[in-house]
Amino acid sequence: MNRINKLVFSLLIASASIAGIIKLQLPYISDSEGAISAEEYQRLEKKESLQVLLLNKLPDFGYNNLTANLVYLNFIQYYGDAEAREVTGYRLSPDYFKTVVAKDPRFVTSYYIMEPATTLFAGEPKISHDLIVEGLKIIQPTQPLAHQLWIYKGILEILFLGDLKEAQKSYQMAAKWAKIENTEESLSVAQVAEGTAKFLATEPDNRKIAGSSWLTIALNARDEATRERALAEIDKLGGKVMVEGNRVFVRYDN
């Protein structure tokens, strides 16, 4: 019976993959027939919502990482459809994020685009924070770039949750994990994270720490929309991004 269940699941995943390929062709088909209406985008959004819910509830039969990959690919398609997002927004981003973390919390690279999408564009920083906390319970510090999740957590605590003490702890953990990874890049991150933790302990000016956090988002952004949003927030704070040699920082004129 277990083998039958796995076969059924494999067929479901294959069907979903074929559906995904067809879905990728829809924009080209629609272009030949004319622009998609706002009503049609809303209808497609409802359909997509049901698909995400189905994948979240679907038994895995040992293929949870495969399900997470499928959901992540669907999310990339959803997130990258600028015309649709202009109409319906990004409200499904948290649902995609929840499903990926539920299915495969060790899928580290998925956090780096799903967190900004959920936080900045869907307006749900608390959900992002909770999902990162959940993932960090299972993710191992030896996983490549896992230490960056502590930095993402710290940024959320600074910019959206107003908890500088917890952010300080997050940066301390980022430094600890980066040292465990023990690469040239991670050791450099560890040094910066330790400096940030010490800086937070001084109860710094809110504008400066916010600017530094937005700069971190801009420098680590995996997509242009997130980078532009972060730079715009620095501008709102009255800051300017400066580059001197290999040093990048935010300068304030007043």
MIMAR-431252 format. One record per residue (C-alpha): x, y, z; residue number from 0. Coordinates in nm, 4 decimals. Layout:
N
<pt><xx>X</xx><yy>Y</yy><zz>Z</zz><resi>NUM</resi></pt>
...
! end
This chain:
254
<pt><xx>0.0000</xx><yy>0.0000</yy><zz>0.0000</zz><resi>0</resi></pt>
<pt><xx>0.2881</xx><yy>0.2313</yy><zz>0.0772</zz><resi>1</resi></pt>
<pt><xx>0.4301</xx><yy>0.1767</yy><zz>-0.2735</zz><resi>2</resi></pt>
<pt><xx>0.0905</xx><yy>0.2512</yy><zz>-0.4240</zz><resi>3</resi></pt>
<pt><xx>0.0666</xx><yy>0.5730</yy><zz>-0.2242</zz><resi>4</resi></pt>
<pt><xx>0.4089</xx><yy>0.6796</yy><zz>-0.3477</zz><resi>5</resi></pt>
<pt><xx>0.3138</xx><yy>0.6002</yy><zz>-0.7066</zz><resi>6</resi></pt>
<pt><xx>-0.0049</xx><yy>0.8040</yy><zz>-0.6752</zz><resi>7</resi></pt>
<pt><xx>0.1892</xx><yy>1.0928</yy><zz>-0.5267</zz><resi>8</resi></pt>
<pt><xx>0.4469</xx><yy>1.0782</yy><zz>-0.8061</zz><resi>9</resi></pt>
<pt><xx>0.1678</xx><yy>1.0914</yy><zz>-1.0628</zz><resi>10</resi></pt>
<pt><xx>0.0142</xx><yy>1.3895</yy><zz>-0.8847</zz><resi>11</resi></pt>
<pt><xx>0.3468</xx><yy>1.5726</yy><zz>-0.8874</zz><resi>12</resi></pt>
<pt><xx>0.3986</xx><yy>1.4896</yy><zz>-1.2546</zz><resi>13</resi></pt>
<pt><xx>0.0509</xx><yy>1.6195</yy><zz>-1.3350</zz><resi>14</resi></pt>
<pt><xx>0.1202</xx><yy>1.9355</yy><zz>-1.1387</zz><resi>15</resi></pt>
<pt><xx>0.4487</xx><yy>1.9823</yy><zz>-1.3249</zz><resi>16</resi></pt>
<pt><xx>0.2743</xx><yy>1.9475</yy><zz>-1.6605</zz><resi>17</resi></pt>
<pt><xx>0.0127</xx><yy>2.1955</yy><zz>-1.5416</zz><resi>18</resi></pt>
<pt><xx>0.2945</xx><yy>2.4299</yy><zz>-1.4472</zz><resi>19</resi></pt>
<pt><xx>0.4429</xx><yy>2.4065</yy><zz>-1.7973</zz><resi>20</resi></pt>
<pt><xx>0.1043</xx><yy>2.4846</yy><zz>-1.9499</zz><resi>21</resi></pt>
<pt><xx>0.0684</xx><yy>2.7739</yy><zz>-1.7070</zz><resi>22</resi></pt>
<pt><xx>0.4031</xx><yy>2.9131</yy><zz>-1.8220</zz><resi>23</resi></pt>
<pt><xx>0.2662</xx><yy>2.9232</yy><zz>-2.1762</zz><resi>24</resi></pt>
<pt><xx>-0.0497</xx><yy>3.1137</yy><zz>-2.0817</zz><resi>25</resi></pt>
<pt><xx>0.1028</xx><yy>3.4631</yy><zz>-2.0991</zz><resi>26</resi></pt>
<pt><xx>0.2146</xx><yy>3.3977</yy><zz>-2.4565</zz><resi>27</resi></pt>
<pt><xx>-0.1249</xx><yy>3.2657</yy><zz>-2.5541</zz><resi>28</resi></pt>
<pt><xx>-0.2940</xx><yy>3.5619</yy><zz>-2.3851</zz><resi>29</resi></pt>
<pt><xx>-0.0674</xx><yy>3.8097</yy><zz>-2.5670</zz><resi>30</resi></pt>
<pt><xx>-0.1907</xx><yy>3.6814</yy><zz>-2.8996</zz><resi>31</resi></pt>
<pt><xx>-0.5519</xx><yy>3.7176</yy><zz>-2.7931</zz><resi>32</resi></pt>
<pt><xx>-0.5212</xx><yy>4.0532</yy><zz>-2.6172</zz><resi>33</resi></pt>
<pt><xx>-0.4574</xx><yy>4.1765</yy><zz>-2.2645</zz><resi>34</resi></pt>
<pt><xx>-0.5953</xx><yy>3.9858</yy><zz>-1.9680</zz><resi>35</resi></pt>
<pt><xx>-0.8720</xx><yy>4.1715</yy><zz>-1.7866</zz><resi>36</resi></pt>
<pt><xx>-0.8622</xx><yy>4.2610</yy><zz>-1.4182</zz><resi>37</resi></pt>
<pt><xx>-1.1514</xx><yy>4.0221</yy><zz>-1.3608</zz><resi>38</resi></pt>
<pt><xx>-0.9553</xx><yy>3.7386</yy><zz>-1.5200</zz><resi>39</resi></pt>
<pt><xx>-0.6532</xx><yy>3.8114</yy><zz>-1.3019</zz><resi>40</resi></pt>
<pt><xx>-0.8786</xx><yy>3.7960</yy><zz>-0.9958</zz><resi>41</resi></pt>
<pt><xx>-1.0212</xx><yy>3.4640</yy><zz>-1.1127</zz><resi>42</resi></pt>
<pt><xx>-0.6731</xx><yy>3.3214</yy><zz>-1.1691</zz><resi>43</resi></pt>
<pt><xx>-0.5710</xx><yy>3.4445</yy><zz>-0.8235</zz><resi>44</resi></pt>
<pt><xx>-0.8546</xx><yy>3.2489</yy><zz>-0.6615</zz><resi>45</resi></pt>
<pt><xx>-0.7585</xx><yy>2.9393</yy><zz>-0.8582</zz><resi>46</resi></pt>
<pt><xx>-0.3952</xx><yy>2.9767</yy><zz>-0.7532</zz><resi>47</resi></pt>
<pt><xx>-0.5013</xx><yy>3.0158</yy><zz>-0.3899</zz><resi>48</resi></pt>
<pt><xx>-0.6863</xx><yy>2.6845</yy><zz>-0.4037</zz><resi>49</resi></pt>
<pt><xx>-0.3855</xx><yy>2.5131</yy><zz>-0.5626</zz><resi>50</resi></pt>
<pt><xx>-0.1542</xx><yy>2.6336</yy><zz>-0.2855</zz><resi>51</resi></pt>
<pt><xx>-0.4039</xx><yy>2.5169</yy><zz>-0.0226</zz><resi>52</resi></pt>
<pt><xx>-0.4261</xx><yy>2.1758</yy><zz>-0.1900</zz><resi>53</resi></pt>
<pt><xx>-0.0488</xx><yy>2.1327</yy><zz>-0.1987</zz><resi>54</resi></pt>
<pt><xx>-0.0286</xx><yy>2.2368</yy><zz>0.1666</zz><resi>55</resi></pt>
<pt><xx>-0.2791</xx><yy>1.9703</yy><zz>0.2691</zz><resi>56</resi></pt>
<pt><xx>-0.1584</xx><yy>1.6999</yy><zz>0.0294</zz><resi>57</resi></pt>
<pt><xx>0.0053</xx><yy>1.3986</yy><zz>0.2015</zz><resi>58</resi></pt>
<pt><xx>0.3731</xx><yy>1.3774</yy><zz>0.1101</zz><resi>59</resi></pt>
<pt><xx>0.4510</xx><yy>1.0052</yy><zz>0.1315</zz><resi>60</resi></pt>
<pt><xx>0.8190</xx><yy>1.0950</yy><zz>0.1771</zz><resi>61</resi></pt>
<pt><xx>0.8324</xx><yy>1.3461</yy><zz>-0.1071</zz><resi>62</resi></pt>
<pt><xx>0.7988</xx><yy>1.6634</yy><zz>0.0986</zz><resi>63</resi></pt>
<pt><xx>1.1089</xx><yy>1.8266</yy><zz>-0.0514</zz><resi>64</resi></pt>
<pt><xx>0.9721</xx><yy>1.7630</yy><zz>-0.4007</zz><resi>65</resi></pt>
<pt><xx>0.6458</xx><yy>1.9308</yy><zz>-0.3033</zz><resi>66</resi></pt>
<pt><xx>0.8367</xx><yy>2.2268</yy><zz>-0.1592</zz><resi>67</resi></pt>
<pt><xx>1.0325</xx><yy>2.2638</yy><zz>-0.4829</zz><resi>68</resi></pt>
<pt><xx>0.7127</xx><yy>2.2585</yy><zz>-0.6866</zz><resi>69</resi></pt>
<pt><xx>0.5478</xx><yy>2.5206</yy><zz>-0.4653</zz><resi>70</resi></pt>
<pt><xx>0.8600</xx><yy>2.7361</yy><zz>-0.4818</zz><resi>71</resi></pt>
<pt><xx>0.8670</xx><yy>2.7220</yy><zz>-0.8627</zz><resi>72</resi></pt>
<pt><xx>0.4997</xx><yy>2.8191</yy><zz>-0.8708</zz><resi>73</resi></pt>
<pt><xx>0.5781</xx><yy>3.1069</yy><zz>-0.6361</zz><resi>74</resi></pt>
<pt><xx>0.8567</xx><yy>3.2339</yy><zz>-0.8639</zz><resi>75</resi></pt>
<pt><xx>0.6073</xx><yy>3.2370</yy><zz>-1.1511</zz><resi>76</resi></pt>
<pt><xx>0.3513</xx><yy>3.4172</yy><zz>-0.9328</zz><resi>77</resi></pt>
<pt><xx>0.5987</xx><yy>3.6705</yy><zz>-0.7939</zz><resi>78</resi></pt>
<pt><xx>0.7459</xx><yy>3.7489</yy><zz>-1.1342</zz><resi>79</resi></pt>
<pt><xx>0.4128</xx><yy>3.8189</yy><zz>-1.3046</zz><resi>80</resi></pt>
<pt><xx>0.4302</xx><yy>4.1979</yy><zz>-1.2690</zz><resi>81</resi></pt>
<pt><xx>0.1090</xx><yy>4.2675</yy><zz>-1.4601</zz><resi>82</resi></pt>
<pt><xx>-0.0948</xx><yy>4.0326</yy><zz>-1.2434</zz><resi>83</resi></pt>
<pt><xx>0.0593</xx><yy>4.1675</yy><zz>-0.9236</zz><resi>84</resi></pt>
<pt><xx>-0.0351</xx><yy>4.5207</yy><zz>-1.0250</zz><resi>85</resi></pt>
<pt><xx>-0.3974</xx><yy>4.4050</yy><zz>-1.0200</zz><resi>86</resi></pt>
<pt><xx>-0.4176</xx><yy>4.1535</yy><zz>-0.7350</zz><resi>87</resi></pt>
<pt><xx>-0.1152</xx><yy>4.2394</yy><zz>-0.5208</zz><resi>88</resi></pt>
<pt><xx>0.0998</xx><yy>3.9848</yy><zz>-0.3400</zz><resi>89</resi></pt>
<pt><xx>-0.1481</xx><yy>3.8453</yy><zz>-0.0889</zz><resi>90</resi></pt>
<pt><xx>-0.0660</xx><yy>3.4815</yy><zz>-0.1715</zz><resi>91</resi></pt>
<pt><xx>0.3042</xx><yy>3.5238</yy><zz>-0.0895</zz><resi>92</resi></pt>
<pt><xx>0.2553</xx><yy>3.4286</yy><zz>0.2790</zz><resi>93</resi></pt>
<pt><xx>0.0603</xx><yy>3.1172</yy><zz>0.1756</zz><resi>94</resi></pt>
<pt><xx>0.3386</xx><yy>3.0048</yy><zz>-0.0556</zz><resi>95</resi></pt>
<pt><xx>0.5958</xx><yy>3.0761</yy><zz>0.2152</zz><resi>96</resi></pt>
<pt><xx>0.4005</xx><yy>2.8839</yy><zz>0.4802</zz><resi>97</resi></pt>
<pt><xx>0.3638</xx><yy>2.5845</yy><zz>0.2503</zz><resi>98</resi></pt>
<pt><xx>0.7331</xx><yy>2.5668</yy><zz>0.1581</zz><resi>99</resi></pt>
<pt><xx>0.8420</xx><yy>2.5912</yy><zz>0.5230</zz><resi>100</resi></pt>
<pt><xx>0.5842</xx><yy>2.3314</yy><zz>0.6282</zz><resi>101</resi></pt>
<pt><xx>0.7010</xx><yy>2.0884</yy><zz>0.3606</zz><resi>102</resi></pt>
<pt><xx>1.0756</xx><yy>2.1494</yy><zz>0.3730</zz><resi>103</resi></pt>
<pt><xx>1.1971</xx><yy>2.3938</yy><zz>0.6403</zz><resi>104</resi></pt>
<pt><xx>1.5583</xx><yy>2.3132</yy><zz>0.5439</zz><resi>105</resi></pt>
<pt><xx>1.5077</xx><yy>2.4692</yy><zz>0.1983</zz><resi>106</resi></pt>
<pt><xx>1.7295</xx><yy>2.7629</yy><zz>0.2977</zz><resi>107</resi></pt>
<pt><xx>1.7521</xx><yy>2.9471</yy><zz>-0.0344</zz><resi>108</resi></pt>
<pt><xx>1.3735</xx><yy>2.9744</yy><zz>-0.0608</zz><resi>109</resi></pt>
<pt><xx>1.3639</xx><yy>3.2073</yy><zz>0.2409</zz><resi>110</resi></pt>
<pt><xx>1.5776</xx><yy>3.4686</yy><zz>0.0697</zz><resi>111</resi></pt>
<pt><xx>1.3128</xx><yy>3.5686</yy><zz>-0.1827</zz><resi>112</resi></pt>
<pt><xx>0.9942</xx><yy>3.4538</yy><zz>-0.0067</zz><resi>113</resi></pt>
<pt><xx>1.0699</xx><yy>3.6546</yy><zz>0.3077</zz><resi>114</resi></pt>
<pt><xx>1.0992</xx><yy>3.9938</yy><zz>0.1291</zz><resi>115</resi></pt>
<pt><xx>0.7947</xx><yy>3.9116</yy><zz>-0.0832</zz><resi>116</resi></pt>
<pt><xx>0.5918</xx><yy>3.8353</yy><zz>0.2286</zz><resi>117</resi></pt>
<pt><xx>0.7314</xx><yy>4.1190</yy><zz>0.4395</zz><resi>118</resi></pt>
<pt><xx>0.7665</xx><yy>4.4075</yy><zz>0.1962</zz><resi>119</resi></pt>
<pt><xx>0.5053</xx><yy>4.3375</yy><zz>-0.0685</zz><resi>120</resi></pt>
<pt><xx>0.2368</xx><yy>4.1409</yy><zz>0.1172</zz><resi>121</resi></pt>
<pt><xx>0.2873</xx><yy>4.3502</yy><zz>0.4325</zz><resi>122</resi></pt>
<pt><xx>0.3183</xx><yy>4.0528</yy><zz>0.6685</zz><resi>123</resi></pt>
<pt><xx>0.6510</xx><yy>4.0856</yy><zz>0.8570</zz><resi>124</resi></pt>
<pt><xx>0.5191</xx><yy>3.8935</yy><zz>1.1593</zz><resi>125</resi></pt>
<pt><xx>0.4419</xx><yy>3.5925</yy><zz>0.9406</zz><resi>126</resi></pt>
<pt><xx>0.7912</xx><yy>3.6095</yy><zz>0.7904</zz><resi>127</resi></pt>
<pt><xx>0.9460</xx><yy>3.6276</yy><zz>1.1359</zz><resi>128</resi></pt>
<pt><xx>0.7437</xx><yy>3.3340</yy><zz>1.2672</zz><resi>129</resi></pt>
<pt><xx>0.8349</xx><yy>3.1187</yy><zz>0.9659</zz><resi>130</resi></pt>
<pt><xx>1.2058</xx><yy>3.1956</yy><zz>0.9986</zz><resi>131</resi></pt>
<pt><xx>1.1901</xx><yy>3.1101</yy><zz>1.3700</zz><resi>132</resi></pt>
<pt><xx>1.0179</xx><yy>2.7827</yy><zz>1.2807</zz><resi>133</resi></pt>
<pt><xx>1.2785</xx><yy>2.7002</yy><zz>1.0189</zz><resi>134</resi></pt>
<pt><xx>1.5717</xx><yy>2.7800</yy><zz>1.2466</zz><resi>135</resi></pt>
<pt><xx>1.4528</xx><yy>2.5112</yy><zz>1.4884</zz><resi>136</resi></pt>
<pt><xx>1.5398</xx><yy>2.2491</yy><zz>1.2258</zz><resi>137</resi></pt>
<pt><xx>1.8033</xx><yy>2.4046</yy><zz>0.9985</zz><resi>138</resi></pt>
<pt><xx>2.1621</xx><yy>2.3136</yy><zz>1.0873</zz><resi>139</resi></pt>
<pt><xx>2.4347</xx><yy>2.5815</yy><zz>1.1139</zz><resi>140</resi></pt>
<pt><xx>2.6516</xx><yy>2.3796</yy><zz>0.8750</zz><resi>141</resi></pt>
<pt><xx>2.4066</xx><yy>2.4334</yy><zz>0.5883</zz><resi>142</resi></pt>
<pt><xx>2.5482</xx><yy>2.6811</yy><zz>0.3346</zz><resi>143</resi></pt>
<pt><xx>2.4309</xx><yy>3.0387</yy><zz>0.4009</zz><resi>144</resi></pt>
<pt><xx>2.2087</xx><yy>2.9279</yy><zz>0.6905</zz><resi>145</resi></pt>
<pt><xx>2.3633</xx><yy>3.2009</yy><zz>0.9064</zz><resi>146</resi></pt>
<pt><xx>2.1961</xx><yy>3.4626</yy><zz>0.6874</zz><resi>147</resi></pt>
<pt><xx>1.8559</xx><yy>3.3589</yy><zz>0.8204</zz><resi>148</resi></pt>
<pt><xx>1.9570</xx><yy>3.4963</yy><zz>1.1610</zz><resi>149</resi></pt>
<pt><xx>2.0397</xx><yy>3.8264</yy><zz>0.9914</zz><resi>150</resi></pt>
<pt><xx>1.7012</xx><yy>3.8308</yy><zz>0.8177</zz><resi>151</resi></pt>
<pt><xx>1.5405</xx><yy>3.7607</yy><zz>1.1548</zz><resi>152</resi></pt>
<pt><xx>1.7362</xx><yy>4.0451</yy><zz>1.3152</zz><resi>153</resi></pt>
<pt><xx>1.6364</xx><yy>4.2892</yy><zz>1.0422</zz><resi>154</resi></pt>
<pt><xx>1.2697</xx><yy>4.2020</yy><zz>1.0903</zz><resi>155</resi></pt>
<pt><xx>1.3072</xx><yy>4.2633</yy><zz>1.4635</zz><resi>156</resi></pt>
<pt><xx>1.4681</xx><yy>4.6025</yy><zz>1.4024</zz><resi>157</resi></pt>
<pt><xx>1.2512</xx><yy>4.7404</yy><zz>1.1230</zz><resi>158</resi></pt>
<pt><xx>0.9107</xx><yy>4.5887</yy><zz>1.1903</zz><resi>159</resi></pt>
<pt><xx>0.8896</xx><yy>4.4393</yy><zz>1.5399</zz><resi>160</resi></pt>
<pt><xx>1.0813</xx><yy>4.7065</yy><zz>1.7324</zz><resi>161</resi></pt>
<pt><xx>1.2714</xx><yy>4.4529</yy><zz>1.9411</zz><resi>162</resi></pt>
<pt><xx>1.6378</xx><yy>4.5600</yy><zz>1.9438</zz><resi>163</resi></pt>
<pt><xx>1.7323</xx><yy>4.3237</yy><zz>2.2275</zz><resi>164</resi></pt>
<pt><xx>1.6096</xx><yy>4.0230</yy><zz>2.0343</zz><resi>165</resi></pt>
<pt><xx>1.7766</xx><yy>4.1592</yy><zz>1.7207</zz><resi>166</resi></pt>
<pt><xx>2.1047</xx><yy>4.1758</yy><zz>1.9103</zz><resi>167</resi></pt>
<pt><xx>2.0696</xx><yy>3.8061</yy><zz>1.9962</zz><resi>168</resi></pt>
<pt><xx>1.9894</xx><yy>3.7272</yy><zz>1.6328</zz><resi>169</resi></pt>
<pt><xx>2.3074</xx><yy>3.8954</yy><zz>1.5116</zz><resi>170</resi></pt>
<pt><xx>2.5089</xx><yy>3.7127</yy><zz>1.7772</zz><resi>171</resi></pt>
<pt><xx>2.3667</xx><yy>3.3845</yy><zz>1.6489</zz><resi>172</resi></pt>
<pt><xx>2.4396</xx><yy>3.4893</yy><zz>1.2906</zz><resi>173</resi></pt>
<pt><xx>2.8036</xx><yy>3.5404</yy><zz>1.3874</zz><resi>174</resi></pt>
<pt><xx>2.8157</xx><yy>3.2051</yy><zz>1.5677</zz><resi>175</resi></pt>
<pt><xx>2.6678</xx><yy>3.0134</yy><zz>1.2727</zz><resi>176</resi></pt>
<pt><xx>2.8847</xx><yy>3.1985</yy><zz>1.0209</zz><resi>177</resi></pt>
<pt><xx>3.1952</xx><yy>3.0895</yy><zz>1.2128</zz><resi>178</resi></pt>
<pt><xx>3.0717</xx><yy>2.7298</yy><zz>1.2100</zz><resi>179</resi></pt>
<pt><xx>3.0318</xx><yy>2.7454</yy><zz>0.8305</zz><resi>180</resi></pt>
<pt><xx>3.3931</xx><yy>2.8654</yy><zz>0.8276</zz><resi>181</resi></pt>
<pt><xx>3.4365</xx><yy>2.9981</yy><zz>0.4743</zz><resi>182</resi></pt>
<pt><xx>3.6110</xx><yy>3.3192</yy><zz>0.3780</zz><resi>183</resi></pt>
<pt><xx>3.2759</xx><yy>3.4815</yy><zz>0.3036</zz><resi>184</resi></pt>
<pt><xx>3.1016</xx><yy>3.3534</yy><zz>0.6172</zz><resi>185</resi></pt>
<pt><xx>3.3880</xx><yy>3.4636</yy><zz>0.8419</zz><resi>186</resi></pt>
<pt><xx>3.3580</xx><yy>3.8117</yy><zz>0.6936</zz><resi>187</resi></pt>
<pt><xx>2.9848</xx><yy>3.8035</yy><zz>0.7687</zz><resi>188</resi></pt>
<pt><xx>3.0608</xx><yy>3.6904</yy><zz>1.1251</zz><resi>189</resi></pt>
<pt><xx>3.2781</xx><yy>3.9937</yy><zz>1.1803</zz><resi>190</resi></pt>
<pt><xx>3.0088</xx><yy>4.2321</yy><zz>1.0543</zz><resi>191</resi></pt>
<pt><xx>2.7366</xx><yy>4.0534</yy><zz>1.2551</zz><resi>192</resi></pt>
<pt><xx>2.9407</xx><yy>4.0793</yy><zz>1.5754</zz><resi>193</resi></pt>
<pt><xx>2.9899</xx><yy>4.4499</yy><zz>1.5121</zz><resi>194</resi></pt>
<pt><xx>2.6170</xx><yy>4.4957</yy><zz>1.4547</zz><resi>195</resi></pt>
<pt><xx>2.5337</xx><yy>4.3108</yy><zz>1.7773</zz><resi>196</resi></pt>
<pt><xx>2.7679</xx><yy>4.5399</yy><zz>1.9721</zz><resi>197</resi></pt>
<pt><xx>2.6192</xx><yy>4.8430</yy><zz>1.7978</zz><resi>198</resi></pt>
<pt><xx>2.2670</xx><yy>4.7356</yy><zz>1.8961</zz><resi>199</resi></pt>
<pt><xx>2.3795</xx><yy>4.7037</yy><zz>2.2573</zz><resi>200</resi></pt>
<pt><xx>2.4528</xx><yy>5.0792</yy><zz>2.2618</zz><resi>201</resi></pt>
<pt><xx>2.0838</xx><yy>5.1606</yy><zz>2.1985</zz><resi>202</resi></pt>
<pt><xx>2.1673</xx><yy>5.3497</yy><zz>1.8773</zz><resi>203</resi></pt>
<pt><xx>1.9730</xx><yy>5.6203</yy><zz>1.6967</zz><resi>204</resi></pt>
<pt><xx>1.6723</xx><yy>5.4535</yy><zz>1.5340</zz><resi>205</resi></pt>
<pt><xx>1.7290</xx><yy>5.6236</yy><zz>1.1998</zz><resi>206</resi></pt>
<pt><xx>2.0861</xx><yy>5.4973</yy><zz>1.1722</zz><resi>207</resi></pt>
<pt><xx>2.0075</xx><yy>5.1389</yy><zz>1.2625</zz><resi>208</resi></pt>
<pt><xx>1.7068</xx><yy>5.1416</yy><zz>1.0268</zz><resi>209</resi></pt>
<pt><xx>1.9243</xx><yy>5.2754</yy><zz>0.7456</zz><resi>210</resi></pt>
<pt><xx>2.1856</xx><yy>5.0065</yy><zz>0.8063</zz><resi>211</resi></pt>
<pt><xx>1.9168</xx><yy>4.7383</yy><zz>0.8030</zz><resi>212</resi></pt>
<pt><xx>1.7667</xx><yy>4.8625</yy><zz>0.4765</zz><resi>213</resi></pt>
<pt><xx>2.1175</xx><yy>4.8727</yy><zz>0.3276</zz><resi>214</resi></pt>
<pt><xx>2.1670</xx><yy>4.5086</yy><zz>0.4242</zz><resi>215</resi></pt>
<pt><xx>1.8408</xx><yy>4.4242</yy><zz>0.2480</zz><resi>216</resi></pt>
<pt><xx>1.9489</xx><yy>4.6158</yy><zz>-0.0640</zz><resi>217</resi></pt>
<pt><xx>2.2917</xx><yy>4.4508</yy><zz>-0.0782</zz><resi>218</resi></pt>
<pt><xx>2.1508</xx><yy>4.1002</yy><zz>-0.0309</zz><resi>219</resi></pt>
<pt><xx>1.8355</xx><yy>4.1358</yy><zz>-0.2429</zz><resi>220</resi></pt>
<pt><xx>1.7705</xx><yy>3.8491</yy><zz>-0.4851</zz><resi>221</resi></pt>
<pt><xx>1.5462</xx><yy>4.0627</yy><zz>-0.7073</zz><resi>222</resi></pt>
<pt><xx>1.5361</xx><yy>4.4206</yy><zz>-0.8321</zz><resi>223</resi></pt>
<pt><xx>1.1974</xx><yy>4.5066</yy><zz>-0.6775</zz><resi>224</resi></pt>
<pt><xx>1.3258</xx><yy>4.4345</yy><zz>-0.3261</zz><resi>225</resi></pt>
<pt><xx>1.6476</xx><yy>4.6268</yy><zz>-0.3912</zz><resi>226</resi></pt>
<pt><xx>1.4559</xx><yy>4.9314</yy><zz>-0.5172</zz><resi>227</resi></pt>
<pt><xx>1.2198</xx><yy>4.9211</yy><zz>-0.2186</zz><resi>228</resi></pt>
<pt><xx>1.5129</xx><yy>4.9111</yy><zz>0.0258</zz><resi>229</resi></pt>
<pt><xx>1.6917</xx><yy>5.2025</yy><zz>-0.1434</zz><resi>230</resi></pt>
<pt><xx>1.3673</xx><yy>5.4023</yy><zz>-0.1415</zz><resi>231</resi></pt>
<pt><xx>1.3347</xx><yy>5.3466</yy><zz>0.2345</zz><resi>232</resi></pt>
<pt><xx>1.6911</xx><yy>5.4735</yy><zz>0.2864</zz><resi>233</resi></pt>
<pt><xx>1.6014</xx><yy>5.7822</yy><zz>0.0857</zz><resi>234</resi></pt>
<pt><xx>1.2938</xx><yy>5.8386</yy><zz>0.3057</zz><resi>235</resi></pt>
<pt><xx>1.5212</xx><yy>5.8355</yy><zz>0.6096</zz><resi>236</resi></pt>
<pt><xx>1.7288</xx><yy>6.1121</yy><zz>0.4530</zz><resi>237</resi></pt>
<pt><xx>2.0231</xx><yy>5.8840</yy><zz>0.3877</zz><resi>238</resi></pt>
<pt><xx>2.2478</xx><yy>5.8355</yy><zz>0.0871</zz><resi>239</resi></pt>
<pt><xx>2.4258</xx><yy>5.5130</yy><zz>-0.0019</zz><resi>240</resi></pt>
<pt><xx>2.7995</xx><yy>5.5789</yy><zz>-0.0265</zz><resi>241</resi></pt>
<pt><xx>3.0822</xx><yy>5.3610</yy><zz>-0.1577</zz><resi>242</resi></pt>
<pt><xx>3.4402</xx><yy>5.4202</yy><zz>-0.0468</zz><resi>243</resi></pt>
<pt><xx>3.6810</xx><yy>5.1514</yy><zz>-0.1596</zz><resi>244</resi></pt>
<pt><xx>3.5297</xx><yy>4.8211</yy><zz>-0.0484</zz><resi>245</resi></pt>
<pt><xx>3.3116</xx><yy>4.9902</yy><zz>0.2140</zz><resi>246</resi></pt>
<pt><xx>2.9405</xx><yy>5.0596</yy><zz>0.1561</zz><resi>247</resi></pt>
<pt><xx>2.7504</xx><yy>5.2698</yy><zz>0.4097</zz><resi>248</resi></pt>
<pt><xx>2.4634</xx><yy>5.5155</yy><zz>0.4569</zz><resi>249</resi></pt>
<pt><xx>2.5479</xx><yy>5.8816</yy><zz>0.5099</zz><resi>250</resi></pt>
<pt><xx>2.3105</xx><yy>6.1383</yy><zz>0.6591</zz><resi>251</resi></pt>
<pt><xx>2.3541</xx><yy>6.5081</yy><zz>0.5846</zz><resi>252</resi></pt>
<pt><xx>2.1736</xx><yy>6.6158</yy><zz>0.9015</zz><resi>253</resi></pt>
! end
